Each structure stands twice: as structure tokens, then as C-alpha cells.
Amino acid sequence: MSKKLENALLEVIRDQINQKNKVRIDGLGTFHPHHEPRYHVQYKNGKVVLRPPKDSITFTPENNKA
């Protein structure tokens, strides 16, 4: 795969994920955008910390049966 094609493919995937769309690539798998809301963590010493919301990407590989 040429570097130009690879960069174009990565740009399309990045744009679609930013728009909250999943991206499926046949023979490889699916990229899913995932939003984690903010939440509180309470430590054993009683300290409470607020964790900010976070967007991430999960990848599910395709099951290829030979």
C-alpha cells in the first residue's frame, strides 16, 4: 500500500469516527466511537475525584474462518 493511499484511508477513518460513525473494513474489523461520561471515584482514604468525560475508539476484529 502506498503511503499516499494509507494517509487518505486513515484520514477517512478519522473523519468518520469524529462524526460518531462506525467504520467497517472487510477482512479487518470495525472501529467504533465510544463515549465515556464523567464519573466519581472514591478512594479508600475518602478522597473523591471527578473523572472528566472521554471519547475513545474501540476495535472489533472480524472473525475470519479459514
VEXDREN-2710 file (C-alpha; in Angstrom, 1 decimal):
% VEXDREN-2710
k/r/px/py/pz
1/MET/0.0/0.0/0.0
2/SER/1.4/3.4/-0.9
3/LYS/1.9/6.0/1.8
4/LYS/-0.4/8.4/0.0
5/LEU/-3.2/5.8/0.0
6/GLU/-2.6/4.9/3.6
7/ASN/-2.8/8.5/4.7
8/ALA/-6.0/9.0/2.7
9/LEU/-7.5/5.9/4.3
10/LEU/-6.6/7.0/7.8
11/GLU/-8.0/10.5/7.2
12/VAL/-11.4/9.0/6.1
13/ILE/-11.5/6.7/9.2
14/ARG/-10.6/9.6/11.5
15/ASP/-13.2/11.9/9.9
16/GLN/-15.9/9.2/10.2
17/ILE/-15.1/8.5/13.9
18/ASN/-15.1/12.2/14.7
19/GLN/-18.7/12.3/13.3
20/LYS/-19.6/9.4/15.6
21/ASN/-19.9/6.9/12.8
22/LYS/-18.6/3.4/12.9
23/VAL/-16.2/2.2/10.2
24/ARG/-16.1/-1.4/9.0
25/ILE/-13.3/-2.7/6.8
26/ASP/-14.0/-6.1/5.2
27/GLY/-11.4/-8.6/6.2
28/LEU/-10.1/-6.5/9.1
29/GLY/-12.8/-5.4/11.5
30/THR/-14.8/-2.5/12.8
31/PHE/-13.8/0.8/14.5
32/HIS/-16.5/2.1/16.9
33/PRO/-16.5/5.5/18.6
34/HIS/-17.2/5.2/22.3
35/HIS/-18.1/8.0/24.8
36/GLU/-17.4/7.5/28.5
37/PRO/-19.3/10.0/30.7
38/ARG/-17.8/11.7/33.6
39/TYR/-17.8/9.8/36.9
40/HIS/-16.7/10.0/40.5
41/VAL/-14.0/7.7/42.0
42/GLN/-13.8/7.4/45.8
43/TYR/-10.5/6.1/47.2
44/LYS/-10.1/4.2/50.4
45/ASN/-8.8/7.3/52.2
46/GLY/-12.1/9.0/51.5
47/LYS/-10.8/11.3/48.7
48/VAL/-13.3/11.7/45.9
49/VAL/-12.1/12.6/42.4
50/LEU/-14.2/13.6/39.4
51/ARG/-13.0/12.0/36.2
52/PRO/-13.8/14.0/33.1
53/PRO/-15.7/12.6/30.1
54/LYS/-13.6/10.9/27.4
55/ASP/-14.1/9.8/23.8
56/SER/-12.2/6.8/22.7
57/ILE/-12.2/4.3/19.8
58/THR/-12.8/0.5/20.2
59/PHE/-11.8/-2.0/17.6
60/THR/-13.6/-5.3/17.0
61/PRO/-11.6/-7.7/14.7
62/GLU/-13.6/-9.6/12.1
63/ASN/-13.9/-13.3/12.6
64/ASN/-12.2/-15.0/9.7
65/LYS/-12.8/-18.7/9.4
66/ALA/-10.4/-20.4/7.1
END
